Amino acid sequence: MDSLVSTEWLAEHLAAPDLAVLDASSHLPAAGRDARAEFAAAHIPQARFLDLASLVDPGSDVPAAVPTGHQLEERLAALGIARGQRIVVYDDSDVRTAARAWFILRLRGKAEVAILDGGLGKWRAEGRAVEPGAAAALSSLSPGRAAAEPALTAVRTKADLLANLATGAEQVVDARDPGRFTGELPDFRPEVAPGHIPGSRNLPFGQVLDEDGTYKRPDALRAVFATAGIDLARPVVTTCGGGVTAAVLLFALHLAGTDEVALYDGSWADWGHDPATPKALGPV
């Protein structure tokens, strides 16, 4: 299974017994949307609600940190997903949260994971079937024994990014909109300072997508990153406001043919909240 699958592919394979489909929709507070209620109203047949917003490690100091391997295994077991099953994730979110789910699943050792290109929006626009049905109550399901947790090789911390300021060993690309990157617009969280990590480049995540919400083809993606000043022959760290749209850029880098990438999980919510970190204002 490829990392990106089309609506046609999913429609053809939806009944495969070794395939699980997860709705990974989650929304920013300002959107005023309820992902669980929307799932209950209409979702792809046989899909299960991942509840991505709650799939975090509450024991971490990082805001909305990626879950541990144990926490992810418990969630998948509670959803009735067996080890070894292929997983397709999709969303109906303005911030393309399926990429965050893909990143978490791959980080924790799930090899057979794909994103549905265009998500629920494209699926519905093509007149494909949806069904209603509330998400399962996770607390009533029995989790299985967790697998051993792989090493965190694709996550960067604030300490890592601070060290990188001196070395420049890894390029940093920020998925936020230009106004928040330059500091012309304030962060929507009043306790978070404006600006960006010094030396980082700006590539708003929407630029890796076509108008219908599908990902651009690999050649086009490589051109987008080159225009943003990113050399795909060198390591890249993606960042954003809170680690969600950074995953969109990370997935786009994967499609472009480079996996020497990492994600700053705390992103600007972590960096901008700390008065001791340096902040740059204006364009690069």
Secondary structure, 3 states (H helix, E strand, C coil): CCCEECHHHHHHHCCCCCEEEEECCCCCHHHCCCHHHHHHHCECCCCEECCHHHCCCCCCCCCCCCCCHHHHHHHHHHCCCCCCCEEEEECCCCCCCHHHHHHHHHHCCCCCEEEECCHHHHHHHCCCCCECCCCCCHHHCCCCCCCCCCCCCCEECHHHHHHHHHHCCCEEEECCCHHHHHCCCCCCCCCCCCCECCCCEECCHHHHECCCCCECCHHHHHHHHHHCCCCCCCCEEEECCCCCHHHHHHHHHHHCCCCCEEEECCHHHHHCCCCCCCCECCCC
